Amino acid sequence: MFNFFLLFIILINPFQKIFPTNWVLKKDINQIKVYLRNIDQNNQEYIAETIVNSNIKSISSIILDYNTSYQWMYKLESSKVLSNESDSLMYVYFTVNMNWPLKKRDLVSNVIISKKHNKTIIELNSKPDHIEINSDYERIEDTRSVWVLEFLEENKTKVSLRSYAVIEGIPTFISDLFILESPMYSLNKLKNFF
């Protein structure tokens, strides 16, 4: 009986939030739209969308060159491919400059590449135990990013980047800034290649 009562209270609680929440447009600059939503009580994810004047193959070659990602992705201090397991799987390593007084972070991800008729999907999923911890960095253990490149017409591709990262020990106002600035910066840099 108690379990039934507890379930009843949980279900009718008017203050309980349902996660994830709906997407809300937060920025629309330079033909880049950034939407945010809460994925739980403490964390948000974004999806950013734009049109790039190039084809899927050219755009994906820039994204998949993880040895140079640090040159155009927001706050990356370094980036490198750890291993190429196959044409559709690799492991990558990034270090992130968080600026003083915050400790620098690092992360390890697998990269899964899939191609469908008019789309290429590039998924990065955190794999924090794939390599040994570097004591100079604090490891980001929970992160996911998905690039979707969708053919619109010749030399015109819709690019979207959906991402979240749970970064422990960072004040909310900094993570809120990071989550809005990161996709704007990176997608602007990506567009500048073409």
Buried (B, 14 or more C-beta within 10 A) or exposed (E): EEEEEEEEEEEEEEEEEEEBEEBEEBBEEEEBBBBBBBBEEEBBBBBBBBBBEBBBEBBBEBBBEBEEBBEBBBBBBEBBBBEEEEEEEBBBBBBBBBEEEBEBBBBBBBBBBEBEEEBBBBBBEBBBEBBEEEEEBBBBBBBBBBBBBBBEEEEEBBBBBBBBBBBEEBEEEEBBEBBBBBBBBBBBBBBEEE
